[in-house]
Amino acid sequence: MTDPIINLRLPPGPRGLPIIGNALQMGGRDMLQTHLALRQTYGDIVYMKLGPLHSYVLFNPDHVHQVLVKNQKNYVKGMGYDGLRLMLGQGLVTSDGETWLQDRRLMSPFFTPGAITRYTAMMAEVIQAMLERWQAASDASKPVQVDEEMMRLTMSIIGRAMFSIDLGEEMEEVGRALREAFAFIPGRLSAGGILPISFPLPSHRRFQHNMQVIDAFIAARIAAGRKQGGDNILSILLKAQDSETGYQLPEQQLRDEVATLFFAGFETTARSLTWGWYLLGQHPQVAARLADEACRALNNLAAVDVPKLKYSRKVVDETLRIYPPTALLARQNIEEDTIGGYTIPAGSMVVLVPYVVHRYPGIWENPEAFDPERFGEQAAGRPKPAYIPFASGPCVCLGNSFALLEMVLTFSMTAARFRLTPTDPSQIGAQFAGTIRPNRALWMKVETI
């Protein structure tokens, strides 16, 4: 049967190889720069062949908005999330349809901006504990490895929020398993995910081992939550019931949502915080202004007045623009659609690239520059679809308010007490491994203000 796509006018794109198409070109950790180059070479819509899949890569904010918001009912997460489903099951990040709708409706009231303020004091307490550790490093003139510190911090915060325990000290094995499992997925997707995970490759065996560690940890936490109760996110999920339908999370769905919230609650936020410190280390004038605001707004690190931390929020927003937590999104269309004058046949893979959207010419001036003032008065005339660090539309990240609060508090409380400068001022590269990761450790000197 003739492939119907040969009868369509295709967007421009790079020439591929027989059978595998452009799969090799999209692999590797330089995927971010590859997408920037694709837009510069071919324009707003690029056609790629990934094995048997017809893929349309979108960079224009208006086109991305059409998929995520205007015509979102025509787009499902589809096979682009098959890799993540191996890890997270059918949690909110990966599910569609009735499963997604039921869980989202059940969980949303507990993650509104107002609802997450209940975690402010806890976050401040955990951050304060980190700063006390850093004081010893400052007194001894020893640098700290900021990327590891941010992972430890966010793991402690999400552990307290979800399970009422501090996991920062005991989570080395589980944290490593989560990071390795997540990093495995992009490489599998870029290769087309052809071989089943049961095929005895070394990488598959390692992934399966990591999943055993993750599943054992989640099962133990759920079992403890059923016995002990408590005032935490897990307790909320165990008790939550839709007032209209009576729906409660089934056992497997509970596991998947706990895995999703826990992983998203530390990995992506830790990476974002690390990138923020890297950028602040490269721009001491921004760091100085952040410290000035923090010293004025915080009372000896004890009274946290979040609404006054306006510049800190700008620093957070600009960090998320340059290094968005989700650099790539994927969807499949149920029915044929037209985007930018091109027909997108039903069942196509549509790839959205926030990393490039956040650098789109004509909207973002000097896009590689770190300028928190972009989110001051300048933001008023900017189209909203041009900034999507947590996606947009109905599937916007449920935990975005939690992450924003955590980042604002971390930057402000730290800047009020310490000055951080990089031990190595050379540039750190960004590599794609599910999240955007630095290509080397970030060591910084910590000096008491």
PyMOL commands that set and color helices and strands:
alter all, ss='L'
color gray80, all
select helices_A, chain A and resi 4-7+31-42+61-70+72-74+78-88+97-110+115-139+146-163+172-190+202-228+233-239+251-282+284-297+306-308+310-322+354-357+372-375+377-381+384-386+393-395+400-415
alter helices_A, ss='H'
color red, helices_A
select strands_A, chain A and resi 45-50+53-58+75-76+144-145+329-333+337-339+342-344+349-352+418-422+430-432+436-438+443-448
alter strands_A, ss='S'
color yellow, strands_A
deselect
rebuild
show_as cartoon
